[in-house]
Amino acid sequence: MAKRKSTFEDLVKLVAFMPWWTGVVLAVISYVLIHSFATQPVTTAAGADNLSQVAVAGLSHGIAVLGQYFVPAVFLVGALVSAVGRSKRKRLLATAKESTGLHAIKSLSWQELEMLVGEAFRRRGYAVRETAKGADGGVDLELRKDGELELVQCKQWRATKVGVSIVRELFGIMAARGAAAAYVVTSGVFTREARNFAAGRNITLIDGEALDSMIRDDNAKLSSGNDSDIAPVCPNCGGAMVKRTARKGFNAGREFWGCANFPKCRGTRGIR
């Protein structure tokens, strides 16, 4: 039976997701607020009628006396964990940049791979949130940029190719959560079926070589299953699609994939 985590551990983990300085600020604020209550005089009983009120006030005061140290301690420990994690991510990125070939990437554990990928996206201007493993249906990282949500799934598969089932699963999660795009990152390679499925969809497949380029150059173009000129299939009727240019509306002038059976079918796909 798995050991149940304590409330303290859960709170520390929550704070550790934040920038380290946020934890420090919260520690100071919480101490000032709770300390001001803990130092107030304790109400004494003036008669039998207000004994219950006095008991509640005394209990609250006792909790405040302990809380003025406990709550800031949670924030400070979380800030320390965040700072240590941030430092480790920077070291992983520096080591990967300095290494030759893909040895450094392939030797990482799955936890280290997620940290490395998250740091690489941060360097590209994304706000990155590392999710609890398995808590978001296979999503390891959540990216936000320009108000849009993008999802990342990392696979540290050295011997086995990442297949289409992984890409199809992430596409379903992406649609369910309304994400603008998604990425599958691996230290290895993808099967042809996986790349064919990603073609025409806003799913970028980043293999070991593409990840290496991404780490070494923050402006490097990411290889993707949808970067080619291969026409995707229509999401409505399953037929062929052709490139069109929007003539009006918010996306006027932008290219998109439109169903070849238009106007009978009005299926569309975006072009990144």
HELIX and SHEET records of a PDB file:
HELIX    1   1 THR A    7  ALA A   16  1                                  10    
HELIX    2   2 TRP A   20  ALA A   38  1                                  19    
HELIX    3   3 ALA A   48  ASN A   50  5                                   3    
HELIX    4   4 LEU A   51  GLU A   98  1                                  48    
HELIX    5   5 HIS A  103  LYS A  106  1                                   4    
HELIX    6   6 TRP A  110  ARG A  122  1                                  13    
HELIX    7   7 VAL A  164  ARG A  177  1                                  14    
HELIX    8   8 ARG A  192  ALA A  198  1                                   7    
HELIX    9   9 GLY A  208  ARG A  216  1                                   9    
SHEET    1   A 5 ALA A 127  GLU A 130  0                                        
SHEET    2   A 5 LEU A 141  LYS A 145 -1                                        
SHEET    3   A 5 GLU A 148  LYS A 155 -1                                        
SHEET    4   A 5 ALA A 181  THR A 186  1                                        
SHEET    5   A 5 ILE A 203  ILE A 206  1                                        
SHEET    1   B 3 MET A 241  THR A 245  0                                        
SHEET    2   B 3 GLU A 255  CYS A 259 -1                                        
SHEET    3   B 3 THR A 268  GLY A 270 -1                                        
END                                                                             
